[in-house]
Amino acid sequence: MFFFFLSWAASYKMISIWLGQTIHLNGASIGFLFSINGIFTLVMQPLYGYILDKLGSRKNLLLCLSGVLILTGPFFKFVYGPLLELDFLVGAVIGGIFIGSTYMASMGAVESYTEKISRKYDFEYGHVRMWGSLGTAIAAFFAGSMFNLDPNYNFHLGSIAAIVVFLIIITTKIDVTDTEIEKSETIKVSSALELFKLKDFWMFIVFIIGIASMYSIYDQQFPRYFAEQFATVQAGNQMYGYLNSLQTFLEAGMMFLAPKIVNKLGIRNSMLLVGLLLAVRIILTSMVTGPVLISIIKLIQSFDMPILYISIFKYINHNFEAKWSSIMYLVGYQFISEAGVIGFSPLMGKMYDVVGYRTAYVYLGIIVCLFVVISFFTLKKDSQVSVEVSE
């Protein structure tokens, strides 16, 4: 978890700044690229979910993904950047294939596999996910400074961390029982499609589209907005790295506490609380001025994001069969969240350019508020009987 998220954060957290300041793209073009990345992510996430449930505890998929991630540094420096400058559309497609099928889709695969193993060996997923946040924090702390030295240094760090991930996966032994193999063999595409006939599945989707996907929408171009608060973009980049690092350090601590909070408040109440905090955070970002107040508002995310992760997994396990956990997470959460990002990214990118960040954040916050109200009536209460899908 630590080294995978270190690799991801080093390479992806600063990508909007890299696209804007190094490749010299505007907000609409960056939003378009995020949408293309999201499309290819959508293609891979259902496949990864099905493969993970089919493999059970076996780690074949993670080995393949970590192997490809080793190519991150060379890809961004020698392929993606030059292609975007030479032929934007070709670069967008090639980049979408690599980014969508590796960092964006593999993150959900790693999280889902880890949660599956946490149930197998009876430990709390949030305590392991904490190390992922620490990896993100360390990468974020150095990201701004490294970017100012050389925009490609972060991508090379991503490759180095991916090598460590690959070696760890190879040397880690996971016991796979005959019972698990037999159970995974019952996984069929036809029975997985039965999930789409469940009302509770679609009610869950409403929450993901209207609330969970808005995290990515808000975060996508926030680094550019934050950097504009400083006298120079270099100073802004460096301070954003420090801010992001502090946020993820706090997030790591909250990952340890989040399971207790969710168990105390209840799964559904925790999800609604997350939506409310997100809406307040986005609207307040549009109201305050200066880097200090904006930073304080952004740090609220270190509290609500861990609760979102834990409550999503618990909601899935509480309301759907355990054998479908990876499909539910990668399709019901990751896939649908990316679909929301694809739909909103070009619109928000255009709004940033036309009406400015503050006005765009007001509209985004109102949208989240509406979905919180809808989810209050549609999310399944903890006390209700779980829904199961037959084989």
Contacts in CASP RR format, 6 or more apart in sequence:
PFRMAT RR
TARGET T0000
AUTHOR 0000-0000-0000
METHOD contacts of the structure
MODEL  1
MFFFFLSWAASYKMISIWLGQTIHLNGASIGFLFSINGIFTLVMQPLYGY
ILDKLGSRKNLLLCLSGVLILTGPFFKFVYGPLLELDFLVGAVIGGIFIG
STYMASMGAVESYTEKISRKYDFEYGHVRMWGSLGTAIAAFFAGSMFNLD
PNYNFHLGSIAAIVVFLIIITTKIDVTDTEIEKSETIKVSSALELFKLKD
FWMFIVFIIGIASMYSIYDQQFPRYFAEQFATVQAGNQMYGYLNSLQTFL
EAGMMFLAPKIVNKLGIRNSMLLVGLLLAVRIILTSMVTGPVLISIIKLI
QSFDMPILYISIFKYINHNFEAKWSSIMYLVGYQFISEAGVIGFSPLMGK
MYDVVGYRTAYVYLGIIVCLFVVISFFTLKKDSQVSVEVSE
1 110 0 8 1.000
1 114 0 8 1.000
1 128 0 8 1.000
1 129 0 8 1.000
1 131 0 8 1.000
1 132 0 8 1.000
2 131 0 8 1.000
2 132 0 8 1.000
2 134 0 8 1.000
2 135 0 8 1.000
3 135 0 8 1.000
3 161 0 8 1.000
3 162 0 8 1.000
3 164 0 8 1.000
3 165 0 8 1.000
3 168 0 8 1.000
4 66 0 8 1.000
4 107 0 8 1.000
4 110 0 8 1.000
4 132 0 8 1.000
4 161 0 8 1.000
4 162 0 8 1.000
4 165 0 8 1.000
5 131 0 8 1.000
5 132 0 8 1.000
5 133 0 8 1.000
5 134 0 8 1.000
5 135 0 8 1.000
5 136 0 8 1.000
5 139 0 8 1.000
6 132 0 8 1.000
6 135 0 8 1.000
6 136 0 8 1.000
6 138 0 8 1.000
6 139 0 8 1.000
6 157 0 8 1.000
6 158 0 8 1.000
6 161 0 8 1.000
7 69 0 8 1.000
7 72 0 8 1.000
7 139 0 8 1.000
7 157 0 8 1.000
7 158 0 8 1.000
7 159 0 8 1.000
7 160 0 8 1.000
7 161 0 8 1.000
7 162 0 8 1.000
7 165 0 8 1.000
8 103 0 8 1.000
8 107 0 8 1.000
8 136 0 8 1.000
8 139 0 8 1.000
8 158 0 8 1.000
9 135 0 8 1.000
9 136 0 8 1.000
9 137 0 8 1.000
9 139 0 8 1.000
9 140 0 8 1.000
9 143 0 8 1.000
9 248 0 8 1.000
10 139 0 8 1.000
10 143 0 8 1.000
10 154 0 8 1.000
10 155 0 8 1.000
10 157 0 8 1.000
10 158 0 8 1.000
10 161 0 8 1.000
11 72 0 8 1.000
11 73 0 8 1.000
11 76 0 8 1.000
11 103 0 8 1.000
11 154 0 8 1.000
11 155 0 8 1.000
11 157 0 8 1.000
11 158 0 8 1.000
12 99 0 8 1.000
12 103 0 8 1.000
12 104 0 8 1.000
13 136 0 8 1.000
13 139 0 8 1.000
13 140 0 8 1.000
13 143 0 8 1.000
13 154 0 8 1.000
13 223 0 8 1.000
13 244 0 8 1.000
14 143 0 8 1.000
14 144 0 8 1.000
14 147 0 8 1.000
14 154 0 8 1.000
14 223 0 8 1.000
14 237 0 8 1.000
14 241 0 8 1.000
16 30 0 8 1.000
16 220 0 8 1.000
16 221 0 8 1.000
16 223 0 8 1.000
16 224 0 8 1.000
17 147 0 8 1.000
17 223 0 8 1.000
17 224 0 8 1.000
17 227 0 8 1.000
17 237 0 8 1.000
17 240 0 8 1.000
18 76 0 8 1.000
18 147 0 8 1.000
18 151 0 8 1.000
18 154 0 8 1.000
19 25 0 8 1.000
19 29 0 8 1.000
19 30 0 8 1.000
19 33 0 8 1.000
19 84 0 8 1.000
20 26 0 8 1.000
20 27 0 8 1.000
20 30 0 8 1.000
20 224 0 8 1.000
21 151 0 8 1.000
21 233 0 8 1.000
21 237 0 8 1.000
22 81 0 8 1.000
22 151 0 8 1.000
23 81 0 8 1.000
23 84 0 8 1.000
23 85 0 8 1.000
25 33 0 8 1.000
25 84 0 8 1.000
26 353 0 8 1.000
27 221 0 8 1.000
27 224 0 8 1.000
27 349 0 8 1.000
27 352 0 8 1.000
27 353 0 8 1.000
28 346 0 8 1.000
28 349 0 8 1.000
28 350 0 8 1.000
28 353 0 8 1.000
29 88 0 8 1.000
30 220 0 8 1.000
30 221 0 8 1.000
30 349 0 8 1.000
31 220 0 8 1.000
31 221 0 8 1.000
31 345 0 8 1.000
31 346 0 8 1.000
31 348 0 8 1.000
31 349 0 8 1.000
32 92 0 8 1.000
32 345 0 8 1.000
32 346 0 8 1.000
33 92 0 8 1.000
33 96 0 8 1.000
34 220 0 8 1.000
34 341 0 8 1.000
34 345 0 8 1.000
35 341 0 8 1.000
35 342 0 8 1.000
35 343 0 8 1.000
35 345 0 8 1.000
35 346 0 8 1.000
36 92 0 8 1.000
36 93 0 8 1.000
36 95 0 8 1.000
36 96 0 8 1.000
37 95 0 8 1.000
37 96 0 8 1.000
37 99 0 8 1.000
37 100 0 8 1.000
37 104 0 8 1.000
38 96 0 8 1.000
38 100 0 8 1.000
38 104 0 8 1.000
38 338 0 8 1.000
38 341 0 8 1.000
38 342 0 8 1.000
39 96 0 8 1.000
39 342 0 8 1.000
40 96 0 8 1.000
40 97 0 8 1.000
40 99 0 8 1.000
40 100 0 8 1.000
40 101 0 8 1.000
40 104 0 8 1.000
40 105 0 8 1.000
41 99 0 8 1.000
41 100 0 8 1.000
41 101 0 8 1.000
41 104 0 8 1.000
41 105 0 8 1.000
41 334 0 8 1.000
41 335 0 8 1.000
41 338 0 8 1.000
42 335 0 8 1.000
42 338 0 8 1.000
42 339 0 8 1.000
42 342 0 8 1.000
43 101 0 8 1.000
44 100 0 8 1.000
44 101 0 8 1.000
44 105 0 8 1.000
45 105 0 8 1.000
45 108 0 8 1.000
45 330 0 8 1.000
45 331 0 8 1.000
45 334 0 8 1.000
45 335 0 8 1.000
45 338 0 8 1.000
46 327 0 8 1.000
46 330 0 8 1.000
46 331 0 8 1.000
46 335 0 8 1.000
48 61 0 8 1.000
48 105 0 8 1.000
48 106 0 8 1.000
48 108 0 8 1.000
48 109 0 8 1.000
48 326 0 8 1.000
48 330 0 8 1.000
49 109 0 8 1.000
49 112 0 8 1.000
49 326 0 8 1.000
49 327 0 8 1.000
49 329 0 8 1.000
49 330 0 8 1.000
49 331 0 8 1.000
50 187 0 8 1.000
50 189 0 8 1.000
50 192 0 8 1.000
50 326 0 8 1.000
50 327 0 8 1.000
51 61 0 8 1.000
52 61 0 8 1.000
52 109 0 8 1.000
52 112 0 8 1.000
52 113 0 8 1.000
52 116 0 8 1.000
52 326 0 8 1.000
52 327 0 8 1.000
52 330 0 8 1.000
53 184 0 8 1.000
53 187 0 8 1.000
53 192 0 8 1.000
53 323 0 8 1.000
53 324 0 8 1.000
53 325 0 8 1.000
53 326 0 8 1.000
53 327 0 8 1.000
54 184 0 8 1.000
54 187 0 8 1.000
55 61 0 8 1.000
55 184 0 8 1.000
56 116 0 8 1.000
56 176 0 8 1.000
56 180 0 8 1.000
56 183 0 8 1.000
56 184 0 8 1.000
57 116 0 8 1.000
57 117 0 8 1.000
57 120 0 8 1.000
57 174 0 8 1.000
57 175 0 8 1.000
57 176 0 8 1.000
57 180 0 8 1.000
58 174 0 8 1.000
58 176 0 8 1.000
59 113 0 8 1.000
59 169 0 8 1.000
59 172 0 8 1.000
59 174 0 8 1.000
61 109 0 8 1.000
61 113 0 8 1.000
62 109 0 8 1.000
62 110 0 8 1.000
62 113 0 8 1.000
62 169 0 8 1.000
63 166 0 8 1.000
63 169 0 8 1.000
63 170 0 8 1.000
65 102 0 8 1.000
65 106 0 8 1.000
65 109 0 8 1.000
65 110 0 8 1.000
66 162 0 8 1.000
66 165 0 8 1.000
66 166 0 8 1.000
66 169 0 8 1.000
67 162 0 8 1.000
67 166 0 8 1.000
68 101 0 8 1.000
68 102 0 8 1.000
69 102 0 8 1.000
69 103 0 8 1.000
69 106 0 8 1.000
69 158 0 8 1.000
69 159 0 8 1.000
69 162 0 8 1.000
69 165 0 8 1.000
69 166 0 8 1.000
70 159 0 8 1.000
70 162 0 8 1.000
70 163 0 8 1.000
70 166 0 8 1.000
71 98 0 8 1.000
71 159 0 8 1.000
72 102 0 8 1.000
72 103 0 8 1.000
72 155 0 8 1.000
72 158 0 8 1.000
72 159 0 8 1.000
72 162 0 8 1.000
73 152 0 8 1.000
73 155 0 8 1.000
73 156 0 8 1.000
73 158 0 8 1.000
73 159 0 8 1.000
74 159 0 8 1.000
75 95 0 8 1.000
75 98 0 8 1.000
75 155 0 8 1.000
76 152 0 8 1.000
76 155 0 8 1.000
77 152 0 8 1.000
77 155 0 8 1.000
77 156 0 8 1.000
79 94 0 8 1.000
79 95 0 8 1.000
79 98 0 8 1.000
80 91 0 8 1.000
80 94 0 8 1.000
80 95 0 8 1.000
80 98 0 8 1.000
81 91 0 8 1.000
83 90 0 8 1.000
83 91 0 8 1.000
83 94 0 8 1.000
83 95 0 8 1.000
84 91 0 8 1.000
84 92 0 8 1.000
104 338 0 8 1.000
105 330 0 8 1.000
105 334 0 8 1.000
108 329 0 8 1.000
108 330 0 8 1.000
108 334 0 8 1.000
109 326 0 8 1.000
109 330 0 8 1.000
111 129 0 8 1.000
111 309 0 8 1.000
111 329 0 8 1.000
112 325 0 8 1.000
112 326 0 8 1.000
112 329 0 8 1.000
112 330 0 8 1.000
113 326 0 8 1.000
114 125 0 8 1.000
114 128 0 8 1.000
114 129 0 8 1.000
115 125 0 8 1.000
115 313 0 8 1.000
115 325 0 8 1.000
115 329 0 8 1.000
116 325 0 8 1.000
116 326 0 8 1.000
117 174 0 8 1.000
118 124 0 8 1.000
118 125 0 8 1.000
118 126 0 8 1.000
118 128 0 8 1.000
119 317 0 8 1.000
119 322 0 8 1.000
119 325 0 8 1.000
124 259 0 8 1.000
125 259 0 8 1.000
125 310 0 8 1.000
125 313 0 8 1.000
126 255 0 8 1.000
126 256 0 8 1.000
126 258 0 8 1.000
126 259 0 8 1.000
126 306 0 8 1.000
126 309 0 8 1.000
126 310 0 8 1.000
127 255 0 8 1.000
127 256 0 8 1.000
127 259 0 8 1.000
129 255 0 8 1.000
129 306 0 8 1.000
129 309 0 8 1.000
130 252 0 8 1.000
130 253 0 8 1.000
130 255 0 8 1.000
130 256 0 8 1.000
131 252 0 8 1.000
132 252 0 8 1.000
133 248 0 8 1.000
133 249 0 8 1.000
133 251 0 8 1.000
133 252 0 8 1.000
133 253 0 8 1.000
133 255 0 8 1.000
133 306 0 8 1.000
134 248 0 8 1.000
134 249 0 8 1.000
134 252 0 8 1.000
135 248 0 8 1.000
136 248 0 8 1.000
136 251 0 8 1.000
137 244 0 8 1.000
137 245 0 8 1.000
137 246 0 8 1.000
137 247 0 8 1.000
137 248 0 8 1.000
137 249 0 8 1.000
137 251 0 8 1.000
137 252 0 8 1.000
138 245 0 8 1.000
139 154 0 8 1.000
139 157 0 8 1.000
139 161 0 8 1.000
140 241 0 8 1.000
140 244 0 8 1.000
140 245 0 8 1.000
140 247 0 8 1.000
140 248 0 8 1.000
141 241 0 8 1.000
141 242 0 8 1.000
141 244 0 8 1.000
141 245 0 8 1.000
142 157 0 8 1.000
142 241 0 8 1.000
142 245 0 8 1.000
143 154 0 8 1.000
143 241 0 8 1.000
143 244 0 8 1.000
143 245 0 8 1.000
144 237 0 8 1.000
144 238 0 8 1.000
144 240 0 8 1.000
144 241 0 8 1.000
144 242 0 8 1.000
145 238 0 8 1.000
145 241 0 8 1.000
146 153 0 8 1.000
146 154 0 8 1.000
146 157 0 8 1.000
147 153 0 8 1.000
147 154 0 8 1.000
147 237 0 8 1.000
148 234 0 8 1.000
148 237 0 8 1.000
148 238 0 8 1.000
183 323 0 8 1.000
184 323 0 8 1.000
186 323 0 8 1.000
186 391 0 8 1.000
187 323 0 8 1.000
188 391 0 8 1.000
191 389 0 8 1.000
191 390 0 8 1.000
191 391 0 8 1.000
192 324 0 8 1.000
192 327 0 8 1.000
194 389 0 8 1.000
194 390 0 8 1.000
195 201 0 8 1.000
195 320 0 8 1.000
195 324 0 8 1.000
195 327 0 8 1.000
195 328 0 8 1.000
195 331 0 8 1.000
195 389 0 8 1.000
198 387 0 8 1.000
198 389 0 8 1.000
200 319 0 8 1.000
200 320 0 8 1.000
200 380 0 8 1.000
200 387 0 8 1.000
201 320 0 8 1.000
201 332 0 8 1.000
203 378 0 8 1.000
203 379 0 8 1.000
203 380 0 8 1.000
204 315 0 8 1.000
204 319 0 8 1.000
204 332 0 8 1.000
204 379 0 8 1.000
204 380 0 8 1.000
205 332 0 8 1.000
205 336 0 8 1.000
206 371 0 8 1.000
206 374 0 8 1.000
206 375 0 8 1.000
206 378 0 8 1.000
207 271 0 8 1.000
207 371 0 8 1.000
207 375 0 8 1.000
207 378 0 8 1.000
207 379 0 8 1.000
208 332 0 8 1.000
208 333 0 8 1.000
208 336 0 8 1.000
208 337 0 8 1.000
209 336 0 8 1.000
209 337 0 8 1.000
209 339 0 8 1.000
209 340 0 8 1.000
209 371 0 8 1.000
210 340 0 8 1.000
210 367 0 8 1.000
210 368 0 8 1.000
210 371 0 8 1.000
211 271 0 8 1.000
211 274 0 8 1.000
211 275 0 8 1.000
211 278 0 8 1.000
211 368 0 8 1.000
211 371 0 8 1.000
211 372 0 8 1.000
211 375 0 8 1.000
212 308 0 8 1.000
212 312 0 8 1.000
212 333 0 8 1.000
212 336 0 8 1.000
212 337 0 8 1.000
213 336 0 8 1.000
213 337 0 8 1.000
213 338 0 8 1.000
213 339 0 8 1.000
213 340 0 8 1.000
213 341 0 8 1.000
213 344 0 8 1.000
214 278 0 8 1.000
214 282 0 8 1.000
214 344 0 8 1.000
214 364 0 8 1.000
214 365 0 8 1.000
214 367 0 8 1.000
214 368 0 8 1.000
215 278 0 8 1.000
215 301 0 8 1.000
215 305 0 8 1.000
215 308 0 8 1.000
216 337 0 8 1.000
216 338 0 8 1.000
216 341 0 8 1.000
217 340 0 8 1.000
217 341 0 8 1.000
217 344 0 8 1.000
217 345 0 8 1.000
217 348 0 8 1.000
217 364 0 8 1.000
218 278 0 8 1.000
218 281 0 8 1.000
218 282 0 8 1.000
218 285 0 8 1.000
218 361 0 8 1.000
218 364 0 8 1.000
220 341 0 8 1.000
220 345 0 8 1.000
220 348 0 8 1.000
221 348 0 8 1.000
221 349 0 8 1.000
221 352 0 8 1.000
221 357 0 8 1.000
222 298 0 8 1.000
223 237 0 8 1.000
223 240 0 8 1.000
223 244 0 8 1.000
225 352 0 8 1.000
225 357 0 8 1.000
226 236 0 8 1.000
226 239 0 8 1.000
226 240 0 8 1.000
226 243 0 8 1.000
226 291 0 8 1.000
226 294 0 8 1.000
226 295 0 8 1.000
226 298 0 8 1.000
227 233 0 8 1.000
227 236 0 8 1.000
227 237 0 8 1.000
227 239 0 8 1.000
227 240 0 8 1.000
229 236 0 8 1.000
229 290 0 8 1.000
229 291 0 8 1.000
229 294 0 8 1.000
230 236 0 8 1.000
230 239 0 8 1.000
230 291 0 8 1.000
236 291 0 8 1.000
239 291 0 8 1.000
243 295 0 8 1.000
243 298 0 8 1.000
243 299 0 8 1.000
246 299 0 8 1.000
247 298 0 8 1.000
247 299 0 8 1.000
247 301 0 8 1.000
247 302 0 8 1.000
248 302 0 8 1.000
249 302 0 8 1.000
250 299 0 8 1.000
250 302 0 8 1.000
250 303 0 8 1.000
251 301 0 8 1.000
251 302 0 8 1.000
251 305 0 8 1.000
251 306 0 8 1.000
253 306 0 8 1.000
254 302 0 8 1.000
254 303 0 8 1.000
254 305 0 8 1.000
254 306 0 8 1.000
254 307 0 8 1.000
255 306 0 8 1.000
255 309 0 8 1.000
255 310 0 8 1.000
257 306 0 8 1.000
258 306 0 8 1.000
258 307 0 8 1.000
258 309 0 8 1.000
258 310 0 8 1.000
259 310 0 8 1.000
261 270 0 8 1.000
261 307 0 8 1.000
261 310 0 8 1.000
262 270 0 8 1.000
262 307 0 8 1.000
262 310 0 8 1.000
262 311 0 8 1.000
262 314 0 8 1.000
265 273 0 8 1.000
266 311 0 8 1.000
266 382 0 8 1.000
267 311 0 8 1.000
267 314 0 8 1.000
267 315 0 8 1.000
267 318 0 8 1.000
267 382 0 8 1.000
268 315 0 8 1.000
268 379 0 8 1.000
268 380 0 8 1.000
268 381 0 8 1.000
268 382 0 8 1.000
270 307 0 8 1.000
270 310 0 8 1.000
270 311 0 8 1.000
271 308 0 8 1.000
271 311 0 8 1.000
271 312 0 8 1.000
271 315 0 8 1.000
271 375 0 8 1.000
271 379 0 8 1.000
272 372 0 8 1.000
272 375 0 8 1.000
272 376 0 8 1.000
272 379 0 8 1.000
273 304 0 8 1.000
273 307 0 8 1.000
274 304 0 8 1.000
274 307 0 8 1.000
274 308 0 8 1.000
274 311 0 8 1.000
275 304 0 8 1.000
275 368 0 8 1.000
275 371 0 8 1.000
275 372 0 8 1.000
275 375 0 8 1.000
276 372 0 8 1.000
277 300 0 8 1.000
277 303 0 8 1.000
277 304 0 8 1.000
278 304 0 8 1.000
278 365 0 8 1.000
278 368 0 8 1.000
279 365 0 8 1.000
279 366 0 8 1.000
279 368 0 8 1.000
279 369 0 8 1.000
279 372 0 8 1.000
280 300 0 8 1.000
281 297 0 8 1.000
281 298 0 8 1.000
281 300 0 8 1.000
281 301 0 8 1.000
281 304 0 8 1.000
282 361 0 8 1.000
282 364 0 8 1.000
282 365 0 8 1.000
282 368 0 8 1.000
283 361 0 8 1.000
283 362 0 8 1.000
283 365 0 8 1.000
283 366 0 8 1.000
284 297 0 8 1.000
285 294 0 8 1.000
285 297 0 8 1.000
285 298 0 8 1.000
285 358 0 8 1.000
285 361 0 8 1.000
286 357 0 8 1.000
286 358 0 8 1.000
286 359 0 8 1.000
286 360 0 8 1.000
286 361 0 8 1.000
286 362 0 8 1.000
287 358 0 8 1.000
288 294 0 8 1.000
288 296 0 8 1.000
288 297 0 8 1.000
312 329 0 8 1.000
312 333 0 8 1.000
313 329 0 8 1.000
315 379 0 8 1.000
315 380 0 8 1.000
316 325 0 8 1.000
316 328 0 8 1.000
316 329 0 8 1.000
316 333 0 8 1.000
317 325 0 8 1.000
318 382 0 8 1.000
318 386 0 8 1.000
319 380 0 8 1.000
319 386 0 8 1.000
319 387 0 8 1.000
320 328 0 8 1.000
320 386 0 8 1.000
320 387 0 8 1.000
320 388 0 8 1.000
320 389 0 8 1.000
321 388 0 8 1.000
321 389 0 8 1.000
324 389 0 8 1.000
348 360 0 8 1.000
348 364 0 8 1.000
349 360 0 8 1.000
351 359 0 8 1.000
351 360 0 8 1.000
351 363 0 8 1.000
352 360 0 8 1.000
END
